[in-house]
C-alpha cells in the first residue's frame, strides 16, 4: 500500500487528486507544522451484519411481555389520584382506545 505525507496546506489545494489516490488504495498522512495531524485511508467495503450461528430458543426466557404491560387503572383508582372529572374522563378514554 502506497503511503504519502502531505501538508494540510497542500491538501487544501489538491484535495480531489488526493481523494482519487486514496480511492486507488493509497494512505495519506496530513501534517500540520511537520507533525502528523490526520490520516486519509480508503473506506472498507461494508460487510454482512453479524449474526448468531445458532439462535437461542425463546421459550428458554419465559414470558417477557407480561412484566412490561401493566393493567389499566380502574375508575376508582383514577379518582383516588385525580380530582378533576374531565381529566379522569380523558384518562379513561385514552385507556379504552389503546386496547
Secondary structure as UniProt FT lines:
FT   STRAND          3..7
FT   HELIX           8..13
FT   HELIX           15..23
FT   TURN            24..25
FT   STRAND          27..32
FT   TURN            33..34
FT   STRAND          35..40
FT   HELIX           58..61
FT   TURN            66..68
FT   HELIX           75..81
FT   HELIX           85..97
//
